[in-house]
Amino acid sequence: MLQSSIFALCHVTVFFLHLCEAEDFKWTDDHHSSFYYSTFPTGFLWGVGNSAYQTEGAWNKDGKGLSIWDAFTHKKGKVYMNETGDSACESYYKIKDDIALLNELKVNQYRFSISWPRILPTGIKYHVNEKGIEYYNNLINTLLKNNITPVVTLYYWDLPQVLQEKYGGWQNISMVMYFNDYANLCFERFGDRVKYWITFNDPWSIAVLGYETGEHAPGMKLPGYGAYKAAHHIIKAHAKVWHSYNNLWRSKQKGMVGISLTSNWGEPVDITDQKDIDASERYMQFYTGWFANPIFKGDYPGIMKDYIGKKSAQQGLSSSRLPTFSTQEKTYIKGTTDFLGIGHYTARYVTHKIYPLSQGKYHTDHDVMEFVDPQWPNSGSDWLYAVPWGLRRLLNFIKTHYSNPIIHMTENGVAEKLHCAELCDEWRIEYHKSYINEMLKAIKDGVNVKSYTAWSLLDKFEWDEGFSERFGLYYVDFKTKNRPRYPKASVQYYKKVISANGFPSKKEVESWHRKSIETCSTANQLLAADPLTTHMEMVTEIVIPTVCTLCILLSAVLLMFLLRRHS
């Protein structure tokens, strides 16, 4: 563990004295470390996922337009080592290869996203790129031929750059109309075969990291209002698309439209202290409730409205920095989801803290401070700690607050501890095992979870972290042009979980772990040969052409010399 990367907590030992469970849910009776041996309900769906910008590559091929991530990564200093997704995993050219991996895993669904600028290069419906349509048709058709259900995300962060430049992206209400046009094109061209649609992936990150802190594309730093404004338009766009599908396509296509929210779990530092309990509630409402509350209940959480409104007034503003929905909009937005996608990775301890008014921005508006337990296993991502019991709490929170909706786990995974090649990823096995088991417990609690998507199929471009973090079940060699894939031990383990539909017995589960680690040794040997492969590629692609060019030049010089002597 990298102890230096963890917050120094002088009073952390006090926290551990209060880790007894909250009393308002029966599910808290079990101890954190208990393991539940059982299987999932019949018909439970298992999958893996990827997103377009992170994996496809071919950033400027076959008529694709620029996205905000193309523009963002091409600016120096925005991404670790100035890396880009220009080539990524080359999945644009490797449909059959990637679906072969899905068959190896024996998943029955695959979550991927459509790149808006690949099918609408300028972002508007009047310029359709048929090459892009053809690519996604091939992907969808090949999935279905292999009995794998496509789960399609319409927006996984790659807004067409033209819309950002002309309108300011999600700061502008016009995005609602443009997104609806794009979504309807997707329904028209792919909806006869796609039955699961996700409008937005992790709108929290789109709003906060894209328009508040500027850490993600488009890199706008608008503290105090940028995130709230972007989120307001995203919620309206989601509702618009849901109504479009409901009115125009549902009767013919029989599909479902939802949204995927990514959220941590916020545990009170002291469950006997009302201030910490209230801080936990604020934390969850500023994360999950920010988007779930309007969609399920018609308006922002009261806690958000109260806190942001009060702070705005204290700052001398005439109105709240949090936008408001009209009565008509509340009615229009409420109930606009057929299922709720949940992405979850980690948890935090939270406590009450009052921030100065001068720091009026999203991260301080809710008066919450976050902590981590130094004993939590960390990962290759400095924000991600393995806290599996947080997932069960999050799922029960959703069940309680939003009338137990249909839930699909759309993302859950962990990054490599090391940047070097390591295929015997025992920590990933333990992570998925523990989190899937907590999800199984939540189903036992009565939470309506229908599927699980491991994140992700491949190592890929990880946004502002470039290629320095690896979430994949399959290792990708980014130094080799062909981007070969190698199975990690977690592939074998996840296959066993899928085949057994859960965890049938302790003896069987322990054997899975042992056999998974045994199988990775062969793959490690293949990966160890990569330096030779890379060397041979360099010889083939660089050295030989260079030598040939020099030979031609020397021959030309010699010929000129001979001609001059002859004359």
N, C-alpha and C positions, 0 to 999 in steps of 0.2 A: 504494500500500500504506500501511496505517496503522501505521507503525513504532512509534508510541507504545503500541499495544495488544499488542506482543509482549514476551515476557520479555527482560530484559536479560541477556545471556549473555557474561560477560567472557571465557570460554574457549571460545566456540563455534567459533572457527577450528580449534581442536584436534580438534573432533568430525569436521570434514570430512576430516581426514587418514585417518579410519578408516571411510570409507563403502564400502570394498571389500566384496564379498558374502560371506555365510556359506558354509561349505563343505559343509554337510550336505544341500543340495538342489541338483540340477543347474540348477533354474530360476533360480538366482542368477547364472548365468554372463552373462546379458544386462545391458547397461548400463541404468540407470534411464530414460534418455531415448529409447531405441530404440523405433521404432514397427513393429508387426507387421501387414503387409497380408495379410489372409486373411479367410475367412468362417466363420461359426459352423456347427455341425453341422445337418443337415436336421432340422426339427422343433423347433429352438430357439424358445422363446416370448418375446415382447416385450410389455411392459405399462407401465402407469403406475398410481399409487396415490393414495389419499386416506384420511382417517379421519373417523369420524362427527362427533365433537365439533368438529373443526377446520373442517368444511365445511357440515354440514347446516343449522345454525341451528334455527329452530322449537323452541327449548329448552323451551317450556311449552305446545306446541300438540298437539291431537289425543290427549290422554291421556298424554303422555310424563311420566315422573317425573323428579325431580331427580337429577343425577349429582354426584359429588364435585367435578367441574370447574365445574358450575353454582354450587355453594356456594362454592367457592374463589375464583372470579373475581368474585363479587359482594361479596367483602370488599375494602375499600380497601387499596391498597399491596401486593397480592399479584402483580399483573401490570403490565407496562409501560403507563403512561398509564391504568391502571385499565380497560383494555379487556376485553371478554368475547366469548365465542363465541355469544352469544344469537342473533345473526343470521348471523354468519360469512359463508359464500358463498351462503346461501339455497339450497343444493343440495337441500334437502327438497322445494322447489317446482320444481326445474329438472332433473329426471331426463332429459328429452328433450334439453335444451340440452347437458348434460354428455356424454351419449352421442354427440351430434353431434360433439363435440370428439374423442372417442375414435375415431370413424369417420374424422375428418380426419387423425388421427395414424396410422391404420391398424394400431393395436395389436391383438393377438389375445387379450389378457387384461387384466382390470381388477381391481385389489386395492382393496377397501373394507372398512370395519368395520361391524358391527352395534352399535348403541347398546343396551346391556343395559337401561337404564331406559326406553327407548322401547317395548320390547315387554313388559317386566316392571317396571312403574313402582315397585314396592316391592322389587324384587329377587327375589321368591319366585314360584314357579310357579303359585300359586293365583289370581293376579291377572294375566291375560294381556290386554294392550292390542291388540285386533284391528286398530286403526288403524295401529299400528306394524308389525304383521305384513303388513298390506296394502301399506305403503310399500315394504318390502324385497322383497315378492313382485313388485311393479311394477318395481322396479329390476332384479332378477334376470331377470325375463321379458323386459324390454326389451333387456338385454344379450345374452341368448341369441338374440333375434330378429335382432340385428345381428352374430351370429356372434362374440361376444366372451365369453370364458370368465370367469365370476366367481371370484375368489379372495377368500375371506371370512375376515376376522379376527374372532374372537369377543370378544376383549378388547383394546381400544386405549385403556385407561386410564380409561374413564368408568364407574367403579363406581357402582351406585345409592347415593345418599346415605343412604337408610334403613339399609342394611347397614353403612355406616361409623359411623353414630350409635349403632346398637343393639349392634354387635359389635366395633367398632374396625377394620373392614375387614380387610385382609390380615394384620393382627396376630393374627387369630383363626382357628383351625382349621376353624370352621364354614363359612368361605368355600369350602372344598373341596366340600362338599355343595351349597351354593347355586349355585356355578359349574357343577357337573355338571348340576344341574336345568335351568339356563338353556341350557347347551350341547345337552342332549337335546331341549329344545323347538325349538332351531334346526335340529337334525338332522331332527326330525319334520316341521317346516313347510317347510324349504327344501332338505333333503338329497337329494330326488329330482332336483334340478337343479344343486346345488353339489357339485363333486367335489374341490375343494381347500379345506381348512379349516386355519386357523392359530389355535391356542388363545390364545397371548399374544404381543403385540408388545413387544419390548424390555423383558423383565422386569427387567433391570438398572436402568433408569430408574424403573420402578414402585417397586422396593425402595429404591434409594439416594436418589432425589430426592423420593419420596413419604413415606418413613418414616425416613430418616436425616437428611437436610439440611432437609427441609420446603420445598424450592424449588418443588415441584409438589404438586398435590392428592394427598392430603388435607391436606398441610402439616404432618405430624407430625415433630417433631425428637426422634429417639430414637437419639442417637449411640452407636455401639458394639454395638448389638444389634438395632435396629429394622429395618435392611435385611436382616440375616441371617434374622430371624424371618419377615419378609414373603416373602422368596425361598423359604424352606423350604415355606411353605404354597402358594406359586405352583407350585412343582415338583410337589408332591403333587396339586394340582388339575389340572395338565396331564396327569399320568399317569392320574388317575381318568377324565378325559374321553376320553383315547385308548383306554382299556380299554372304556369305555361304547360308543364308536363301533365298536370291534373286535368286541365281543360282540353288540351289538344292531342295528347298522346297516350294517356293511361288506358283508355278503353280499348285501343288497338294493340298496344305493346305489353300491357300487363306488368309493367315494371314498378320499381320503388325508387324514391328519391330521398336522400338524407344528407346530413352534413357530418363532418368528422372534426371533433373538438379534441385537442390535446391538453391534458391537465396534469399537474402534480397533485399529490395529496398533501394537505397542510394539517399536521397533527399539533394540538396544543402542547406547549412545553409543560404546563402544569394543568392537568385536567380538573384540579380542585379550585383553580383561579378563574373566576368569571371573565376577567379581562383577556386571558389567554384563550378561553373558549370562544369568546366573541371575535378575537383576532383570527382564529381558525375559520370561523364562519365568513368573515370578510375576505380572507385569503381565497376561499373556495368560490365565493360569489364574484370576485374580481377576475378569477381565472375561468371557471366553468360557467357560472351564472351569467356572466357578461353576454354570452351568446345563447346559452340554453334558455335563460329566462324569457327573453323576447319570443323565441320560437315556441316554447311550451306554454307560456303564460301571457305573452303579449306586450311585455315591457321589461325594461332593465330592472335588476334587483333593487329593492328599496334601499339597501345598504349603500349601493353605488350612488344612487341619486342623492341620498342624504350626505354622504361624505364629500363627494365631488362638488355638490351644490354649496355646502357649508364652506369648503375651502375656497371655492371661487368667490364667494361673497366676501370672505376675509381678505382676499387678495384685491378687493375693490372692483371686481368685475360685475357688470350689470346682469349677467346671466351665467348659468352653469357652463363649465367647459364640456360637460357631457351633453350631447345633443338630445333632443326629445322627439318622441314619436307622437303624431297626431292621433286622435281617437280612431280615425279611419285606418291609419297605418297599423295601430295595435291590433285591430280586428283582422286586418289583412295578413299580418305576420304570424299571429297565433295559430298553432297547429300545423305549421308548414314543414312537417317532416314525417316520413314513413318509418324511419328508424334513426337512432342516434349512433354515429360512429364515435368511438373513444380511442384516442391514442394516449398511452401512458408509459412512463419510463421510470419515474423516481418520486421521492417524497421529501418533505422538509418538516422540521419542528418550527413552529411559529409562536411568536409572543407579541404582545402589544408594545408599540413604540410610537411616540408622537414626533413627527418630523416638522422642521421649520417651514413656514408658509413660503419662504423663498425657494423651496425645493418642490413647488407644486407641479408634479408630473405623475404619470401613471404609477411608477414604482414606489412613490411615497404617499399617494393619495389615500391608500387604505390603512396607513399607520400600522404596518406589520413589519416585523423583522424576522428573517429566516435563519435557521441554523441547521447544521448536519451533525450526526453522531459520528465521531472519529472511528467507531468500530464498524460502521457500514462499509461493505466492500465498494471500492471505487472502481473506475473504469478508464478507458482511453479518452473519455469525455470529461472535462473537469466539472461539469454540472450534474453528471449522472452517477448516482449511488444506488446500489441494489437494496431496495426496501420493499420486498414483495408484499408484506401485509398492507402497505398503502393502497394497493390496487383493490383489495377487498373493501376497504373503507370507502374508496372513491365510488365503486360500483353501488354500494349500499346508499351512499349519499345521493346518487342519481335516482335510484329506486324511490327513495323517500321524498325527494324534492320535486320529481317530475312524473309521478304516478306510474312508476315502473314501466318505462318505454321499452320497445325492442332495442337491444344494444348489439352492435357488432364491434368487436375489438379490432380496430383497423391498423394499429401500430403498437408493437411492444418489442423491444430489443435492446442490445447493449453493444458498445464499441470495444474494440480490442484494447487490452492493457498495454501492448507493445506495438510499436510501429514496424517491427521486423516481421518476417513471414512466420506465422505460427498457426498450424492447422489443428493442433490438439487443444482446442479451445474449451477446456473444462469449465472455465468461469462462465462462458456463454451457455453451456449445458445447464449449469446450476441456476443461472439467471432464468432461463426459459422454464425449466422444471418448476422453480419456486413460484414464478408469476402465474404460470398456467394452473398450478395447484390452488393458488389463492382465488383465481377466477372460478375454479371448480367449487370451492367453498362458497363463493358468492352465489353461484347457481343453486347450491343447496339452501342458501338463505332465501331464495325466491327471486333473485335478480334475473331478468329476462335476457340473458346473453345467448346469442345464436351462433356466433362464429369467433374465430381467433386468427389474426394475421400476424405472423412473425415478421419483424422488420430487421433485416431485409434479405431478399434473395441473394443479392450481390454486394460486395464491397463497391462503393461508388463515391461520387463527388459529394462531400459533406458541407456544402454551402460555404460559409466564411472560413471553415477549417480545411478546405481543399480536400486532398486525399490523405490527410494525416490521421483520420479516424476511420475505422473499418467496422461496419455494422453487419456485414454480410455473413450468411451461412456458407457462401462460396467465396473463397479468396480469388481476387482478380489481380493479375500481374500487370500493373499499369506501365511497367517499363518495356513491355513487349507490345509491338504494334497490334498484334492480333487479339490482345487482351484475353489470354487464356484463363479459364476458370478451374479452380481446384476445390474439391469438397473438404470442408472442415469436419471435425468430429461431430459437431452439432447437427450436421445433416443426418447422420445415422441415428442420432438420438431422437431428433424431431420426427423422423420417419416412424420410429417405434411408437411414439406417443400418438401419432395419427392412426397407425394401424390398430392400436389397442383402444383408440378413442378415450384415452385417459391413462390412469395409473392403476392397473388391476390388482397388483400385489407388490409388497416390498421386495420379495425375492426377484420378481421379474424386472422391476424398475432398476434394481442394483445391477442386474446382468446387462441391461441396456447400456449403462454407463461404462461398464468394463469393456464391452464389445466395441463401443463407439470410439474409445481411446485406442484400442488395438488397431482399428481400421485406418486411423489417421496416419500411421507410420508409413504406409505405402504411398499415400498422397504426398507426404513430406519428402519422400525420396524423389518423386516427380518434380516437386517444386524446387528441390535443391539443384536440379539440372537446369534451371532457368538461366543462371549466368552464362552457361554454354550456349543455350538457345539464343539469348540476347546477343552474345558475341557473334554467333553465326548470322543473325539478322543484320547486325552492323556491317559485317563483311559483305553480305549480299546487297544491302541497300545503300551503303555509303562507300566502302572501300573500293569494291569492284567498279561501280560507275565512275568514281574519281580517277582510278587508274586508267580506265578506258578513255576518259576525257583527256587525260594527260598524254596518252599514246597518240590520240588523234591530233592534238596540238603539236606534239613533237614531229609527227609525220608530216604535218602541213609545213612546219618550219624547214624540215629537211628537204621537202619537195621544192619549196621556194629557193632554197640555197642551191639545189642542183640545177634548177631552171636558170638561175642567174649565171651560174658557171657555164652552162651550155650556151647561153646567149653571148 
